[in-house]
Amino acid sequence: MIRTLLALESALVLGALSFVLAAEDDIRVVAEVDRGDAVPEAVRDERPDVVVADLDFVEAVDASRLGRCPMLVLAHPRRAGRLRAMRCGTRMVGFLRSDVAPQQVVEGIRRLARREPVLDADLVVAALRAHGPLTGREAQVLALTAEGAPVSEVAVSLGLTSGTVRNHLGRIVRKVGARTRVEAVRVAREAGWI
């Protein structure tokens, strides 16, 4: 029996996946959580064989608090760039798109329980395009701007002039289809580019 913990934000998805898994003879859902901060406690209390979690939940939790339990991370391809920054430690981690058919999640759970890799090709391609339309320098400028650094601080940090930073920011706003720098930051964060 594969003891499984579900950690998903959407109550609808959480309930539907739990229902699907209940029909499987070899999988038992031992806990369901709908908040990232509840995952470590549920892992400690329930000792699951596999955790199925939203990418946002995984990012919000200190990986050291999850032990070595294999984890199946569900992520939207637009956010796949964020997978590159994940710290997984020594645990086995699989990745699937968040919009896959339920049977793919079932098979992913089984594979992770057997310590076999689980990787969605679409997520790999999306992660390789992590900066989207931004150059490496533009991603650096926008990341510092997103942290609240004024143009002058961004310029000093990157060894650029303030004019060059403003030029980068103007190009970034146009490239991501935003109207303002704040909107550009939001779009880039949602896409996983910064």
Protein Blocks (a to p, Z undefined) as FASTA:
>chain_A
ZZdddddfblmlmmmmmmmmmmpmkbccfbdcfbfklmmmmmmmnopabdcddfklmmmp
cfklnojadcdddddfklmmmmmmpcebjadcddddfkbcfklmmmmmmmmmnopacddf
klmmmmmmmnmmacfklmmmmmmmmnopafklmmmmnopafklmmmmmmmmmmmnopabf
klmmmmmmmnopZZ
